């Protein structure tokens, strides 16, 4: 498959600097999936999994992080989800997901922030599989949010508080990165 998203993603991944050994392992898994799969963006590619995209959105004053209560998983997470066939790239997919889940549409890109691989549980007869999540940082121009698709609640959390959630490294690692000003 000649998919410009594959070329764009490969370029993003090759220039990303992992924060730790764990994220370096995620990067290696993602590069391997790009080579091994003809359609790594398809939600039906279940072995080992497929790419997803999400957004870590900080408030205009950069003190808070936007989280959504994910209805299916019953957890507070960053907005994100599957890459759709008409998404131009993973950044666009992350923007779309943030808008669908929170109502926020006016976002400034901070950049590729983080990589994560997490197991999505067996649901509705479908097998458990990996989500290889490419995570972008965004700066919101407004704090006005609304409950959206797939969410039961939306809220702003102290960025410093989330960065201290050592029992949730999937959230704390990117939050720590957002605490450090980027050029």
C-alpha positions as CSV (number, residue, x, y, z in Angstrom):
1,X,0.0,0.0,0.0
2,X,1.3,3.4,-0.9
3,X,-0.1,5.6,1.8
4,X,1.4,9.0,2.4
5,X,0.5,8.6,6.1
6,X,3.0,5.8,6.3
7,X,5.8,8.0,4.9
8,X,4.8,10.9,7.2
9,X,4.6,8.6,10.3
10,X,7.9,6.9,9.6
11,X,9.6,10.4,9.3
12,X,8.0,11.5,12.6
13,X,9.1,8.3,14.4
14,X,12.7,8.5,13.1
15,X,13.1,12.0,14.5
16,X,11.4,11.4,17.8
17,X,13.6,11.3,20.9
18,X,12.2,8.8,23.5
19,X,12.2,10.0,27.1
20,X,13.2,6.6,28.6
21,X,13.8,2.9,27.8
22,X,10.1,2.1,27.9
23,X,9.2,4.7,25.3
24,X,12.3,3.6,23.2
25,X,10.7,0.1,23.2
26,X,7.4,1.5,22.0
27,X,9.3,3.3,19.2
28,X,10.9,0.1,18.1
29,X,7.5,-1.7,18.1
30,X,6.0,1.0,16.0
31,X,8.8,1.0,13.4
32,X,8.5,-2.8,13.3
33,X,4.7,-2.6,12.6
34,X,5.3,-0.1,9.8
35,X,7.5,-2.7,8.1
36,X,5.4,-5.7,8.9
37,X,1.9,-4.6,8.0
38,X,0.3,-3.5,4.7
39,X,-2.4,-1.5,6.6
40,X,-1.2,-0.6,10.2
41,X,-3.9,2.1,10.5
42,X,-6.8,-0.3,10.1
43,X,-8.8,-0.9,13.3
44,X,-9.2,-4.5,12.0
45,X,-5.5,-5.2,12.0
46,X,-5.4,-7.0,15.4
47,X,-2.2,-8.9,15.4
48,X,-0.4,-7.4,17.1
49,X,-2.5,-4.3,16.7
50,X,-2.8,-1.0,14.9
51,X,-1.9,2.7,15.2
52,X,-4.1,5.1,17.1
53,X,-3.6,8.9,17.6
54,X,-4.3,11.0,20.6
55,X,-3.9,14.6,21.9
56,X,-2.5,15.9,25.2
57,X,-4.2,19.3,25.4
58,X,-3.0,21.9,27.7
59,X,-5.0,24.9,28.8
60,X,-4.1,28.4,27.5
61,X,-2.1,29.2,30.6
62,X,-0.4,25.7,30.3
63,X,-1.3,24.8,33.9
64,X,-4.0,22.2,33.2
65,X,-4.3,19.1,31.1
66,X,-7.6,18.0,29.4
67,X,-8.8,14.5,30.2
68,X,-11.9,12.6,29.2
69,X,-13.7,9.9,31.0
70,X,-13.7,7.1,28.4
71,X,-17.1,5.4,28.5
72,X,-16.0,1.9,27.2
73,X,-12.9,1.7,29.4
74,X,-14.3,3.5,32.5
75,X,-11.1,5.5,32.9
76,X,-9.8,9.0,32.7
77,X,-7.6,9.3,29.6
78,X,-6.4,11.8,27.0
79,X,-8.7,12.2,24.0
80,X,-7.9,9.9,21.1
81,X,-8.8,6.9,19.1
82,X,-8.7,5.1,15.8
83,X,-7.2,6.5,12.6
84,X,-10.0,6.9,10.0
85,X,-9.4,6.2,6.3
86,X,-10.0,9.8,5.4
87,X,-7.6,11.3,8.0
88,X,-4.7,12.9,6.1
89,X,-2.2,12.1,8.8
90,X,-2.0,11.1,12.5
91,X,-1.9,14.7,13.7
92,X,-5.2,15.3,11.8
93,X,-6.6,12.1,13.4
94,X,-5.6,13.4,16.9
95,X,-7.2,16.8,16.2
96,X,-10.4,15.1,15.0
97,X,-10.6,12.9,18.1
98,X,-10.0,15.8,20.4
99,X,-12.8,17.7,18.7
100,X,-15.2,14.8,18.7
101,X,-14.6,14.0,22.4
102,X,-14.3,17.5,23.9
103,X,-15.7,20.0,21.4
104,X,-12.3,21.8,21.2
105,X,-11.3,22.6,17.6
106,X,-9.0,25.6,17.9
107,X,-5.7,24.0,18.9
108,X,-2.1,25.1,18.3
109,X,0.3,22.2,17.7
110,X,3.1,21.7,20.2
111,X,4.4,18.7,18.3
112,X,4.8,14.9,18.5
113,X,4.9,14.5,22.3
114,X,5.0,10.8,23.2
115,X,4.6,7.2,22.1
116,X,2.8,4.5,23.9
117,X,1.7,0.9,23.3
118,X,-1.1,-0.3,25.5
119,X,-3.4,-3.4,25.4
120,X,-7.0,-2.8,24.5
121,X,-9.1,-5.4,26.2
122,X,-11.4,-7.9,24.6
123,X,-14.8,-6.3,23.9
124,X,-18.0,-7.1,22.1
125,X,-16.6,-10.4,20.8
126,X,-13.4,-8.8,19.5
127,X,-10.0,-10.0,20.7
128,X,-7.7,-8.0,22.9
129,X,-5.0,-6.2,20.8
130,X,-2.4,-3.5,21.0
131,X,-3.0,0.2,20.3
132,X,0.2,1.8,19.2
133,X,-0.6,5.3,20.2
134,X,1.1,8.3,18.6
135,X,0.5,11.3,20.9
136,X,0.6,14.9,20.0
137,X,0.7,17.9,22.3
138,X,-1.7,20.8,21.7
139,X,-2.3,24.1,23.2
140,X,-6.0,25.1,23.6
141,X,-7.1,28.6,23.0
142,X,-10.2,28.1,25.2
143,X,-11.1,26.1,28.2
144,X,-14.7,25.7,27.1
145,X,-15.3,21.9,26.6
146,X,-18.3,19.6,26.3
147,X,-18.9,15.9,26.7
148,X,-18.6,14.3,23.3
149,X,-18.4,11.0,21.4
150,X,-17.4,8.1,23.6
151,X,-17.0,10.2,26.7
152,X,-19.1,10.5,29.9
153,X,-17.2,13.5,31.3
154,X,-14.5,16.0,30.4
155,X,-12.3,17.9,32.8
156,X,-9.2,20.0,33.3
157,X,-6.6,18.5,35.7
158,X,-3.6,20.2,37.1
159,X,-0.7,19.4,34.8
160,X,1.7,19.1,37.8
161,X,-0.7,16.7,39.5
162,X,-1.0,14.4,36.5
163,X,2.8,14.5,36.1
164,X,3.0,13.1,39.6
165,X,0.8,10.1,38.9
166,X,3.6,7.6,39.0
167,X,1.1,4.7,39.0
168,X,-0.1,5.9,35.5
169,X,3.0,6.4,33.4
170,X,1.0,6.5,30.3
171,X,-0.3,9.8,31.5
172,X,2.4,11.1,33.7
173,X,5.3,10.7,31.2
174,X,3.7,13.0,28.6
175,X,2.5,15.4,31.4
176,X,6.1,15.7,32.6
177,X,7.2,16.6,29.0
178,X,4.6,19.3,28.9
179,X,5.9,20.9,32.1
180,X,9.2,21.5,30.3
181,X,8.9,24.5,27.9
182,X,9.6,23.5,24.3
183,X,11.2,25.7,21.6
